[in-house]
Amino acid sequence: MVARTLRALIGGASLTSHHWPGKRLTRDAYLLCFSAFFADLGYQEVAALFPLFVVFDLHAPVYAYGIITAIAFGGGSLVSYIGGLAGDRLDRKAIAIAGNALIPLMAFAGIAHGLWAAAALFILGWWARYFRSPARRALLVNVTPPQERSLAFGFLHALDIGGGMLSALLALLFLWLRLPVGIIILLAILPLVVSTVLLLFVRRTELYPAATPRAAVGADAGTGDQGGRALLIALLVSATLYGFSFYNLGFPILTATGGRSTHVAYEAGVLAFVIYLGISAVSGYVLGAGRRSAVRSVWLCGYLPSALGSGLIGVTELLHLEAAAFYVSVAILGMGMGGVETFEPTLVSSLVGPTRLSRGMGFLTVSRSLGQFLSNLVMGMLFSMSRSLPYFYAAGSALLATVIFAGAASGRSSGGSRSGV
């Protein structure tokens, strides 16, 4: 069944080179990227404060937060695949708008009085985010010249995460002004509405619907459908393993508080989120703007730094190092995330046939989310046993993803020009 699905995804994808004239990014690409900016300006504020709200305001144990995020990610994998199917069979723009319009449900979690009411609102809003993501990514591919797709996804990630960093900075400001955490979460509704409005102006015209030149991924992508299929299998397996390591950033936020429920501790936790998002945004843009092989960059600039960052966080907690060491480790983790978010979708866009593009993006999200489901459960359980052990688990999972995909890419490597990403 998997092989059949992969054949359908790859079917029609062409790896022949073409020259595509025009600007590096189109008007619609900018609209999609700035829609992502305002979306993250809203829901990343919720993501930063929700663990504090659950653990300190609602007095729930950390493992309860792990269960909530596991359900959000695990259920989100199915929702994402459904969104990908709907995007291919119905209308990608309509699916992207519908999902985006429901993300503000997360913001209402801040005024919920019970744990499970808050959890339900957070989960439903998170699932709406998953539902719209494959269609939005497919829209971005359709309006971007193939040789500029790594730039497009890097710019998308930079604005995506840059909005999140700004939201975390605003959260710090509101905490400094002593606003209640629940009210700060509720304010996320405003930028989320702006994000949906921007999507309304994206045109449905597919400017680059068919050909996908080899330059989009570099010459080491393999040759023919067999090579592309094997590489896609390796990517999906590695994305799942990477998902096993990709815990919600709420755990480092809680780690930074040191278990204290003061405003100063809250600020220390949100600062970790700011650093992670800031480094992730910059690295995504810088990596995407270059002309690197997406195949090599997925593991070298993505999975490997993620493993290193998680491992170093574990070391800083085990040895009780200074806060500066912790924040440096978080920065390395953010750099890895920037690489993954830039090069994973770039690679998928080059290996999946154009009529299955939205589904392919959904399949990528499913692979990652299945891992995240287990990761957040395990992190929540291990966190109650040790503050360092969960990070060593995450480092091991990311390192395994690195080894598997690096081996697959090396085995498929072939000569030729590496001028494109």
C-alpha positions in Angstrom: 0.0 0.0 0.0 2.9 2.4 0.9 4.6 1.6 -2.4 1.3 2.2 -4.3 0.9 5.5 -2.5 4.4 6.6 -3.3 4.0 5.7 -7.0 0.9 7.8 -7.1 2.6 10.7 -5.4 5.6 10.7 -7.6 3.7 10.0 -10.8 4.1 12.8 -13.3 7.1 14.5 -11.5 9.7 15.5 -14.0 13.4 15.9 -13.1 14.4 17.6 -16.3 16.0 21.0 -16.2 14.2 24.1 -17.4 14.9 27.8 -17.2 12.1 29.7 -15.5 12.3 33.5 -16.0 11.0 36.2 -13.8 11.3 37.3 -10.2 12.7 35.1 -7.5 9.4 35.2 -5.5 5.9 36.2 -6.8 3.2 38.4 -5.3 1.2 35.4 -4.2 4.3 33.8 -2.6 4.7 37.0 -0.5 1.0 36.9 0.5 1.3 33.3 1.6 4.5 34.0 3.5 3.1 37.1 5.3 -0.1 35.2 6.1 2.2 32.7 7.9 3.9 35.6 9.7 0.6 36.8 11.2 -0.6 33.2 11.9 2.5 32.6 14.0 2.3 36.0 15.6 -0.9 34.7 17.0 -0.7 31.0 17.8 3.0 30.9 18.8 2.0 33.2 21.7 -0.4 30.6 22.7 2.2 27.9 22.3 4.7 29.8 24.5 2.2 30.5 27.3 0.0 27.4 27.3 2.4 25.2 29.2 2.7 27.8 31.9 -1.1 28.2 31.9 -1.6 24.5 32.3 1.0 23.7 34.9 0.9 26.9 37.0 -2.6 28.4 36.5 -4.6 25.2 36.2 -2.2 23.3 38.5 -1.9 20.3 36.2 1.1 17.9 36.3 3.6 18.1 33.5 2.6 14.7 32.1 -0.9 16.1 31.5 0.7 18.8 29.3 2.6 16.0 27.5 -0.7 14.1 26.9 -2.4 17.2 25.6 0.4 18.0 23.1 0.6 14.3 22.1 -3.1 14.3 21.2 -2.6 17.6 19.4 0.3 16.3 17.3 -0.9 12.7 16.9 -4.5 13.6 15.9 -3.0 16.4 13.8 -1.2 13.8 11.6 -4.6 12.4 10.5 -6.1 15.8 10.1 -3.1 16.9 8.1 -3.5 14.0 5.7 -7.2 14.7 5.3 -6.3 18.4 4.6 -3.8 17.3 1.9 -6.4 15.0 0.2 -9.0 17.8 0.3 -6.5 20.2 -1.1 -5.9 18.0 -4.2 -9.5 16.9 -4.7 -11.3 20.2 -3.9 -9.7 23.6 -3.8 -6.3 24.3 -2.1 -7.1 28.0 -1.4 -10.5 27.2 0.2 -8.9 24.5 2.4 -6.1 26.8 3.5 -8.6 29.5 4.4 -11.0 27.2 6.2 -8.3 25.7 8.4 -6.7 29.1 9.0 -10.0 30.6 10.1 -10.4 28.0 12.9 -6.9 28.4 14.4 -8.2 31.1 16.8 -10.0 28.4 18.8 -6.6 28.0 20.5 -6.8 31.6 21.8 -10.0 30.9 23.7 -8.1 28.3 25.8 -6.9 31.2 27.9 -10.3 31.9 29.3 -11.2 28.3 30.0 -11.6 27.4 33.7 -11.0 23.7 33.5 -8.0 21.7 32.3 -9.9 19.6 29.7 -11.9 22.6 28.3 -8.6 24.4 27.8 -7.1 21.3 26.3 -10.0 20.8 23.9 -9.8 24.3 22.6 -6.0 24.1 22.2 -6.2 20.8 20.4 -8.9 21.8 18.0 -7.1 25.0 17.1 -3.9 23.1 16.6 -5.6 20.5 14.4 -7.0 23.4 12.2 -3.4 24.6 11.7 -2.4 21.1 10.5 -5.5 20.9 8.3 -4.5 24.0 6.3 -0.7 23.5 6.1 -0.4 21.0 3.2 -2.7 23.1 1.0 -0.8 26.2 1.9 2.5 24.6 1.1 1.2 23.3 -2.2 -0.1 26.8 -3.1 3.4 28.2 -2.4 4.9 25.6 -4.7 2.5 26.4 -7.5 3.3 30.1 -7.5 7.1 29.7 -7.2 9.7 28.9 -9.9 11.1 25.5 -9.2 14.7 26.6 -8.7 13.5 29.2 -6.1 11.5 26.8 -4.0 14.1 26.4 -1.3 14.2 30.3 -1.1 10.4 30.3 -0.9 10.3 27.8 1.9 13.2 29.4 3.7 11.4 32.8 3.4 8.2 31.2 4.5 9.9 29.7 7.5 11.7 33.0 8.3 8.5 35.0 8.4 6.6 32.1 10.0 9.0 31.8 12.9 9.8 35.5 12.9 6.2 36.1 13.6 6.4 33.6 16.4 9.5 35.3 17.8 7.7 38.7 17.8 4.7 37.1 19.5 7.0 35.7 22.2 8.6 39.1 22.7 5.1 40.6 23.0 4.3 37.9 25.6 7.4 38.9 27.5 6.2 42.6 27.4 2.7 41.6 28.6 4.2 39.5 31.4 6.4 42.4 32.4 3.2 44.5 32.5 1.7 41.8 34.8 -1.2 40.9 32.5 -2.8 37.5 33.4 -1.5 34.7 31.2 -5.0 33.8 30.1 -5.7 37.3 28.8 -2.4 37.4 26.9 -3.4 34.1 25.2 -6.8 35.5 24.2 -5.1 38.5 22.5 -3.7 36.0 19.9 -7.0 36.2 18.0 -6.2 39.6 16.4 -3.2 38.6 14.2 -4.8 35.3 13.4 -7.7 37.1 11.8 -5.2 39.2 9.7 -3.5 36.0 8.6 -6.8 34.6 7.2 -7.6 37.9 5.4 -4.3 37.8 3.5 -5.1 34.4 2.2 -8.3 35.7 0.6 -6.1 37.7 -1.8 -4.0 34.8 -3.1 -4.9 33.9 -6.7 -5.8 30.3 -7.6 -3.7 30.5 -10.8 -1.0 27.8 -10.9 2.0 29.6 -12.5 4.3 26.6 -12.2 2.0 23.6 -12.1 3.8 20.9 -14.0 7.6 20.7 -14.4 9.9 20.2 -11.4 13.5 20.5 -12.5 16.2 18.5 -10.9 17.9 21.7 -9.9 15.2 22.1 -7.2 16.9 19.5 -5.1 20.4 19.2 -6.5 21.8 16.5 -8.7 22.1 14.0 -5.9 18.4 13.3 -5.8 18.6 10.1 -7.6 17.5 9.3 -11.1 14.1 8.3 -12.4 11.0 7.3 -10.5 12.8 4.4 -8.7 15.5 6.7 -7.3 12.9 9.3 -6.4 10.6 6.7 -4.7 13.5 5.3 -2.7 14.6 8.8 -1.6 11.0 9.7 -0.6 10.7 6.5 1.5 14.0 7.4 3.2 12.7 10.9 3.8 9.4 9.8 5.3 11.1 7.3 7.6 13.6 9.9 8.7 10.9 12.5 9.2 9.1 10.0 11.5 12.3 9.4 13.5 12.9 13.1 13.6 9.4 13.5 14.9 10.3 11.1 17.8 12.8 13.8 18.8 10.7 16.8 18.1 9.1 17.7 21.4 6.9 20.7 22.0 8.9 23.7 23.0 6.8 23.9 26.1 9.3 21.5 27.7 12.3 23.8 27.4 10.1 26.6 28.5 9.2 24.7 31.7 12.8 23.7 32.1 13.9 27.4 32.0 11.4 28.3 34.8 13.2 25.9 37.2 9.8 24.8 38.5 9.0 28.3 39.8 5.7 30.1 39.2 6.9 33.7 39.4 6.8 36.3 36.6 10.6 36.3 36.5 10.5 32.5 35.9 7.9 32.9 33.3 10.0 35.5 31.5 13.0 33.1 31.6 10.9 30.4 30.0 9.5 32.7 27.2 13.0 34.0 26.5 14.0 30.4 25.6 11.2 30.5 23.1 12.3 33.8 21.7 15.8 32.6 21.1 14.7 29.3 19.5 12.3 31.1 17.1 14.8 33.9 16.3 17.6 31.5 15.4 15.2 29.2 13.5 13.9 32.1 11.4 17.3 33.5 10.5 18.8 30.0 9.7 15.8 29.1 7.6 16.1 32.2 5.4 19.9 32.1 5.1 19.9 28.4 4.2 17.0 28.8 1.8 18.6 31.7 0.0 21.7 29.7 -0.8 22.1 27.1 -3.6 22.5 24.0 -1.5 21.5 20.4 -2.2 18.3 19.9 -0.4 19.1 16.1 -0.1 22.3 16.7 1.9 21.0 19.8 3.8 18.0 17.9 5.3 20.3 15.9 7.5 23.4 18.1 7.7 21.6 21.4 8.4 18.5 20.0 10.0 18.5 16.6 11.7 22.1 16.8 13.0 22.0 20.2 14.7 18.6 19.2 16.3 20.3 16.1 17.8 23.2 18.3 19.0 20.9 20.9 20.5 18.8 18.4 22.5 21.9 16.6 23.7 23.4 19.8 24.9 20.2 20.8 26.8 20.4 17.5 28.5 24.1 18.1 29.5 23.3 21.6 30.8 20.6 20.2 33.0 22.6 17.1 34.2 25.6 19.2 35.1 23.6 22.2 36.3 25.5 24.6 34.0 24.8 28.3 33.7 21.7 29.6 32.0 23.9 30.9 29.1 24.8 27.3 28.2 21.1 26.4 28.2 20.2 29.2 25.9 23.0 28.4 23.5 21.8 24.8 23.3 18.3 26.1 22.6 19.7 28.3 19.8 21.4 25.2 18.2 18.1 23.4 18.4 16.4 26.3 16.6 19.0 26.3 13.8 18.2 22.6 13.2 14.5 23.3 13.0 15.2 26.1 10.4 17.0 23.6 8.2 14.3 20.9 8.5 11.4 23.3 7.7 13.3 24.7 4.7 14.6 21.5 3.0 12.0 18.8 3.9 9.2 20.5 1.9 11.6 21.6 -0.8 12.6 17.9 -1.3 9.0 16.7 -1.3 8.0 19.3 -3.9 10.6 17.8 -6.2 9.8 14.2 -5.7 6.0 14.3 -5.8 3.9 14.7 -8.9 2.1 18.0 -9.3 -1.4 16.6 -9.1 -0.6 14.9 -5.8 1.4 17.8 -4.3 -1.0 18.8 -1.5 -1.3 15.1 -0.5 2.5 14.7 -0.6 2.9 17.7 1.8 0.2 16.1 4.0 2.1 12.8 3.9 5.3 14.5 5.1 3.4 16.1 8.0 1.8 12.8 8.9 5.2 11.2 9.2 6.5 13.9 11.4 3.4 14.1 13.5 3.3 10.4 14.2 6.7 10.7 15.8 5.7 13.8 17.7 2.7 12.0 19.2 5.1 9.5 20.9 7.7 12.2 21.6 5.5 14.4 23.7 4.1 11.4 25.6 7.6 10.1 26.4 8.9 13.6 27.2 6.1 14.2 29.6 6.7 11.0 31.4 10.5 11.3 31.5 10.3 14.9 32.6 8.7 13.8 35.9 11.7 11.4 36.4 14.6 13.6 35.4 15.1 17.1 33.9 17.9 15.9 31.6 16.8 12.3 30.6 14.1 13.4 28.1 16.5 15.5 26.1 19.0 12.6 25.8 16.1 10.6 24.4 15.3 13.3 21.9 19.0 13.6 20.9 19.2 9.9 20.2 16.1 9.9 18.0 17.3 12.8 15.9 20.7 11.3 15.6 19.1 8.1 14.3 17.2 10.1 11.7 20.5 11.7 10.7 22.3 8.4 10.2 19.4 6.8 8.2 18.8 9.7 5.8 22.5 10.5 5.4 23.1 6.8 4.5 20.2 6.8 2.0 21.4 10.0 0.4 25.0 8.8 0.1 23.8 5.6 -1.5 21.8 7.6 -4.1 24.4 10.2 -4.7 25.4 10.7 -8.3 27.7 13.1 -10.2 26.6 16.3 -11.9 25.9 19.9 -11.1 24.9 20.9 -7.7 24.0 24.5 -8.5 20.4 24.4 -7.3 18.5 23.6 -4.2 
